[in-house]
């Protein structure tokens, strides 16, 4: 069933009853590196299942949409009649435009904000209510067609929309306090810089070695004339407390910690098998309007 996808995480709550999907919510996080999904019981605000799959290196990215459709078609659980289906997509090209500027610009001028759209992609927009902005990003037409075939009623958001909106909400409610957030993925990371509860910078950077990540991080801080020793940092994603990369970052910042899970949802003990700062976008997708 898995084809070119390799399962890396599988969590199933003991309360999960396959066959009850029509009362549940499916969340999917996609990139050309793989995908993850989670199932939420909205009646009890409890996550019941999470699985993650890596797209095997060396297989052409152009084949990803077809492999994804075949995988989902062969996985009966993912074809259930879910109450709602949400998809989060990561694409490095993501442009934030203030709402007033966006609303006064015609669609024909959107390319002035985003630059050239890759061939085979279409432009999508997200409204970020907490930020007061719109996010513009390319989305592969072939993935869109496959998702529409599998899930005619679904919504798509960029992962940056989910990340920004949820972090701003947490900061404004006093649930978190930080100056910057690093969301570290394999091969790329997202960097958010805040002044109080206001976002002043967001971007994603590709990296091969951890030294590359440090270069981009400190380059941005230098542009803003910020001293890292006076800043508090929160980390998310693929980094652990006992990793040397964590120790390296911790020595530079005034305070270093991890983002947490939303208290809006409940998680069975099985979810403690993964660190609470992982799968942030997937598990917060349903709180992003």
C-alpha positions in Angstrom: 0.0 0.0 0.0 2.7 2.5 0.9 4.5 2.5 -2.5 7.2 5.2 -2.3 6.0 6.4 1.1 7.8 5.3 4.2 5.9 5.4 7.5 7.8 7.3 10.1 5.1 7.9 12.8 2.0 6.0 13.7 -0.2 6.9 16.7 -3.7 5.5 17.4 -5.7 6.4 20.4 -7.3 3.3 22.1 -10.7 5.1 21.9 -10.5 5.3 18.1 -13.2 3.3 16.4 -12.7 3.0 12.6 -15.9 3.5 10.8 -17.0 6.6 12.7 -15.3 9.0 10.2 -18.5 10.8 9.3 -18.4 12.4 12.7 -14.7 13.2 12.6 -12.4 15.8 11.0 -9.4 14.8 8.8 -6.4 17.1 8.7 -3.6 16.5 6.1 -0.2 18.3 5.9 1.5 18.0 2.5 4.8 18.9 0.9 6.8 17.3 -1.9 8.8 15.6 0.9 5.8 13.6 2.1 2.6 14.0 4.1 1.0 13.5 7.5 -2.6 13.2 8.6 -4.5 13.4 11.9 -8.1 12.5 12.8 -10.0 14.7 15.3 -13.2 13.8 17.2 -14.8 17.3 17.3 -17.4 16.3 19.9 -14.8 15.7 22.5 -12.0 17.9 20.9 -9.8 14.8 21.1 -7.2 13.7 18.5 -7.5 10.0 17.8 -4.9 9.2 15.2 -1.7 10.6 13.6 0.5 9.1 10.9 3.4 10.5 9.0 5.0 9.3 5.7 8.2 10.4 4.0 8.4 10.4 0.2 11.4 8.3 -0.7 14.4 10.4 -1.9 15.3 10.0 -5.5 11.8 9.5 -6.8 10.8 12.4 -9.1 8.7 15.1 -7.5 6.5 15.1 -10.7 5.3 11.6 -9.7 4.2 12.7 -6.2 0.6 13.6 -7.1 -0.1 10.2 -8.7 1.6 8.3 -5.9 -0.4 10.3 -3.3 -3.7 9.5 -5.0 -2.9 5.8 -5.2 -1.8 5.7 -1.5 -5.0 7.4 -0.3 -7.2 5.3 -2.6 -5.7 2.1 -1.1 -6.1 3.2 2.5 -9.8 2.8 3.3 -9.6 4.8 6.5 -8.7 7.9 4.5 -11.7 7.5 2.2 -14.2 7.8 5.0 -17.1 10.3 4.9 -15.4 12.9 7.2 -17.3 15.8 8.6 -14.6 18.2 7.4 -11.3 17.9 5.6 -8.5 20.4 5.8 -5.2 20.4 3.9 -2.1 22.4 4.8 0.5 22.8 2.0 4.1 23.8 2.3 5.7 25.7 -0.5 8.8 27.9 0.0 7.3 30.7 -2.1 4.9 32.5 0.3 4.2 36.2 0.2 2.4 38.3 2.9 0.5 41.3 1.7 -1.3 43.8 4.1 -5.1 43.4 3.8 -5.7 47.0 2.7 -3.1 46.8 -0.1 -4.3 43.4 -1.2 -8.0 44.4 -1.4 -7.2 47.5 -3.4 -5.2 45.5 -6.0 -6.8 43.7 -8.9 -6.1 40.0 -9.4 -4.0 40.9 -12.5 -1.5 42.7 -10.2 -1.0 39.8 -7.8 2.1 38.6 -9.7 3.7 41.9 -8.6 3.6 40.6 -5.1 4.7 37.0 -5.7 7.0 37.1 -8.7 6.8 34.3 -11.3 4.6 31.3 -10.6 6.2 28.0 -11.6 4.8 26.2 -14.6 2.1 23.8 -13.5 1.2 25.8 -10.4 -1.7 28.1 -9.7 -1.9 31.0 -7.3 -3.8 30.6 -4.1 -4.6 33.1 -1.3 -5.2 32.7 2.4 -6.8 35.4 4.6 -4.9 35.8 7.9 -7.3 37.5 10.2 -5.0 37.8 13.2 -2.3 39.3 11.1 -4.5 41.5 9.0 -3.0 40.3 5.8 -3.3 37.9 2.9 -0.9 35.1 2.1 -0.2 34.3 -1.6 1.5 31.1 -2.7 1.7 28.7 -5.7 -0.1 25.4 -5.5 0.5 22.5 -7.9 -2.4 22.0 -10.3 -2.0 18.2 -10.4 -2.1 17.9 -6.6 -5.2 20.2 -6.5 -6.9 18.0 -9.1 -6.1 14.8 -7.2 -7.2 16.2 -3.9 -10.5 17.5 -5.4 -11.1 14.0 -6.9 -10.5 12.3 -3.5 -12.1 15.0 -1.3 -14.5 17.2 -3.3 -15.3 19.3 -0.1 -12.1 20.4 1.4 -10.2 23.6 2.2 -6.5 24.4 1.7 -4.2 26.6 3.8 -0.5 27.2 3.5 1.4 25.9 6.6 2.7 29.5 7.2 -0.9 30.6 7.6 -1.5 28.0 10.3 1.7 28.8 12.0 1.4 32.6 12.0 -2.3 32.7 13.0 -1.9 30.2 15.9 1.2 31.8 17.3 -0.3 35.3 17.2 -3.4 34.0 19.0 -1.2 32.4 21.7 0.8 35.5 22.2 -2.2 37.8 22.4 -3.9 35.4 24.9 -0.8 35.3 27.0 -0.4 31.5 26.4 3.1 32.1 25.1 5.8 34.8 25.3 8.7 34.9 22.9 10.7 37.1 20.6 11.2 34.5 17.8 10.2 31.1 16.7 12.2 28.6 14.7 10.2 25.7 13.1 12.8 23.3 12.0 12.1 20.7 9.3 14.4 18.4 7.4 15.9 20.5 4.7 14.3 23.8 5.6 13.2 25.9 8.5 10.7 28.7 9.2 11.7 31.8 11.1 9.3 34.2 12.8 10.3 37.4 14.6 7.9 39.2 16.9 7.7 42.5 18.8 5.3 41.8 21.6 2.3 40.3 19.9 3.1 41.7 16.5 4.7 39.7 13.7 7.6 41.7 12.1 9.2 39.0 10.0 8.4 35.6 8.5 10.4 33.6 6.0 11.5 30.1 5.2 15.0 29.0 4.3 16.4 25.9 2.8 19.5 24.4 4.5 21.8 21.4 4.2 23.9 21.7 7.3 23.0 23.2 10.7 25.7 25.8 10.0 23.5 27.0 7.1 20.6 27.5 9.5 22.7 29.5 11.9 23.9 31.7 9.1 20.4 32.7 8.0 19.2 33.1 11.6 22.0 35.4 12.6 21.9 37.3 9.3 18.3 38.2 9.9 18.9 39.2 13.5 21.8 41.4 12.3 19.5 43.1 9.8 17.1 44.0 12.6 20.1 45.0 14.9 19.0 42.5 17.5 21.3 40.9 20.1 20.4 37.2 20.5 21.5 37.2 24.1 18.6 39.5 24.9 16.0 37.4 23.1 13.7 34.6 24.1 13.3 31.8 21.5 10.8 29.0 21.0 11.6 26.0 18.9 9.3 23.6 17.0 9.7 20.7 14.7 12.6 18.3 14.3 14.8 19.2 17.2 15.0 17.6 20.6 16.1 18.8 24.0 19.0 16.4 24.1 20.3 17.4 20.6 23.6 19.2 20.2 21.8 21.6 17.9 19.5 22.6 20.8 22.5 23.2 23.1 24.1 25.3 20.4 21.1 27.5 20.1 20.5 27.7 23.8 23.9 29.2 24.4 23.1 32.2 22.2 19.6 33.2 23.5 18.5 34.6 26.8 15.9 31.8 27.1 15.2 28.9 24.9 12.2 26.6 25.0 9.7 24.7 22.9 6.2 25.6 21.6 3.4 23.5 23.1 0.2 21.9 22.0 -3.0 23.8 22.1 -5.1 23.4 25.3 -8.2 23.5 23.0 -7.7 19.8 22.2 -7.2 16.6 24.2 -4.6 14.0 23.4 -4.5 10.4 24.6 -1.4 9.0 26.3 -0.4 7.5 23.0 0.4 11.0 21.8 3.1 11.3 24.4 5.2 9.0 22.2 6.1 12.1 20.2 7.4 15.4 21.5 4.8 18.0 22.1 6.5 20.5 19.8 6.3 18.3 16.7 3.5 18.4 14.2 2.4 21.8 15.3 0.8 22.8 12.0 -1.0 19.6 11.6 -2.5 19.6 15.1 -3.4 23.3 14.9 -4.9 23.3 11.4 -8.4 23.2 12.8 -8.1 26.4 14.8 -7.1 28.3 11.7 -10.2 29.9 10.2 
